[in-house]
Amino acid sequence: MNILVLNCGSSSLKYQLINMTDESILAKGIVERIGIEGSILTHKPTRKAKYEVEQTMPDHNVAVKLVLDALVDSDHGVLKNVNEINAVGHRVLHAGKYYSDSIIVNEDVKKVIRDCFDLGPLHNPANLIGIEACEAAMPGVPNIAVFDTAFHGTMPPKAYLYAIPREYYEKYDVRRYGFHGTSHSFVSKETIKFAGLDINNSKVIVAHLGNGASISAVVNGKCVDTSMGLTPLEGLIMGTRSGDLDPAIVEFVSKRENISVSEMIKILNKKSGVLGMSGGISSDFRDLKAAMDNKNELATETLQAYTYRVAKYIGSYVAAMNGIDAIAFTAGVGENAFYIRTMVCAYLGYLGVTLDEEANHAAVGEEAVITTADSKVKVCVIPTNEELAIARETLDLVK
């Protein structure tokens, strides 16, 4: 069975075509600058040359058609015709309180995605456009919505409720939802398997550290807490997002800078995080590492604050779960930045964590245990694979 996985952003579309018989990638690619001058499709078929198409793409309908054309192209394609695509799995950001599982798309599902536009204004509209574009291009082929919030739907009220007037929860569903759920689900399961744990008797923390970053606490395969909230702005310090802060800062700075609350929220999303803390050095951790190595004080303080926040969340989740079996680092920073893992694990001695520095340095984008044999807690590097996770969810619903 061939499953096409789509991840539609406001002006982009990432895709993978996966043969689920052996979970091999047949092709993958990205469409960039949809609706913007300079639109381009970059198509990478397995064992064939990369293929690029530059042409005007006013909307996602055109982009989806170009992707399908590339997949069946006589020179660069991997399929004879689009009928060989058995289902399409879509990454959808927000399901609100409505869905805690992936689901076959129907009109009710599309209504929920639409009703959550306010909760995911950048992603949900694009996600819905992608679904409807596939419905138009491949009528009768099932579309599956895999929600970024779904894995966190098992959190209890004590973890997801905010200490604000109850009416805001009852009227507007203001609560913690959490994000990166597909990654946390995939990595937590892979960690349990890789560390030789019993899924029904396991306590795992997943640190998804990339430009966006979040942490989850997973007991017996179920999420019990996570760091992101109503939106992806809460929690860890990130590339350009502030993470946790005193909410009064919004009014305080807005008044003094004579800007609106909306403008301040944009600043917290786009100009804060390690980019803002470092005085604008970069949101790229490689640049910050180079600056720290060159004795740049702002870069050093920024990375210290970043890893301190990660360590604090790990500590709080160990307490919340009343124990810990394994910790997994994943995503771009978590999988590749050994020095971030070293700085975080320096705080975890109280757990009996003993880092194997040689193994830690060697672990780059591959599954590895980076603690010594006598470490009381296994710390692992587990690469995430959200596309495969979406494909597996899709397969489960259509097979």
Residue, then its C-alpha position, 0 to 999 in steps of 0.5 A: m500500500n502506498i501512502l502519501v503524507l502531506n504537511c501543508g503550511s501557509s505557503s509550503l507543502k512538504y510530502q513523502l510517498i511511502n510504501m507501507t509494505d516495507e516502510s520505504i520512502l519512494a519519493k519526498g519533496i517540498v513546494e515552497r512559496i505557494g502564493i508568492e513570487g518564485s514558487i518552486l517544487t523540489h522533488k527527490p525520488t529515491r534512486k533518481a535525480k532531484y527534479e525541480v519545477e519553477q512556476t507560478m503556484p497561486d494556491h495549494n490546489v496547483a501545488v498538489k497537482l504539481v506534486l502528483d504530476a511529479l510522482v507520475d512523471s515518466d522520467h522522475g516519477v515513481l508511480k505509473n498513475v495516481n491510482e497507485i496512491n491508496a490513501v493520504g495522511h495529513r498533518v493537522l495542527h489543532a483538533g481542540k477538545y474534539y479529537s484525541d485520535s487520528i480520523i478519516v476525514n469527512e464533513d464533520v472532521k473538516k468542520v472541526i478543523r475549521d472551528c479551530f482556525d482561531l487556535g491554529p491560525l497559521h496552520n489549520p487553514a492551510n491544512l484544510i486547504g491541503i485536504e480539500a485539494c487532495e479531495a479534488a485531485m483524487p476523488g474517492v481516495p481516503n484522507i486521514a487527519v493526524f492531529d498534532t494535539a492528539f497524543h496529548g489528549t490523554m492528559p488529565p485535567k490537573a495537567y491541562l487546566y489553567a488557573i483562570p476563571r472557569e468560564y473561559y474554559e467552559k466558553y472558549d476551551v482555554r486549556r493546555y493542548g500541547f503540540h509535536g504530538t506525532s513526534h512525541s508519540f513516535v519517539s516515546k514508542e521507539t524509546i520504549k522499544f530501543a531501551g528494552l522497556d515494558i510499555n505497560n510499565s514505563k516512564v519516559i520523557v521525550a525532549h523534542l528540541g528543534n527550532g520549536a521545542s517541547i517536552s512530554a511525560v509519558v507513562n505506560g505509552k500515554c502522555v500525562d503532561t507536556s510543555m506547550g499549551l493553548t498554543p505552541l508559545e508556552g514551555l521551553i525557550m525556542g528558536t524565536r519563541s519565548g516559552d514560559l514568561d510572566p503574562a504581565i510582560v505583555e501589557f508592560v512592554s506593550k504600553r511602553e513600546n506603544i504597540s498592540v497586544s497582537e504585535m507583542i504576541k508576534i514579537l514573542n513568537k518571531k523575535s524572542g527565544v534564543l534569537g532575542m535572548s542572544g541580542g539577535i545573533s541567531s535562532d540557529f544553534r550552530d551559530l550560537k555554539a560558534a559564538m559561545d566557543n568564541k567567548n561571546e557572553l550573550a551566546t553563552e548566557t542564552l545556551q545556559a538559559y536554554t538548557y537550564r529550562v530543559a533540565k527544569y522541565i525534565g525534573s518537574y516531569v520526573a516528579a509528576m511521574n514519580g520516577i523515570d526509566a528513560i529520557a530521549f532527545t530528538a528533533g534537529v537540536g536534540e539529535n545532533a547537538f551533543y553539547i546541548r545534551t551534555m549541558v542538560c545532563a549536567y543537571l541530572g546527577y541526582l537521578g543517577v544519570t552518568l553520561d558516556e561522553e564518547a557515545n554522546h559525541a558519536a550520536v548524530g542523527e541515529e539511535a544510541v544510548i549515551t549513558t554508561a552501563d551503570s547509569k540509573v536512567k537510560v538517556c537515548v538519542i532517538p531520531t523522530n520520523e513524523e512522516l512515518a508516524i503519520a503513514r502508520e496512523t493512516l494505514d491503521l485506519v484504511k487497511 
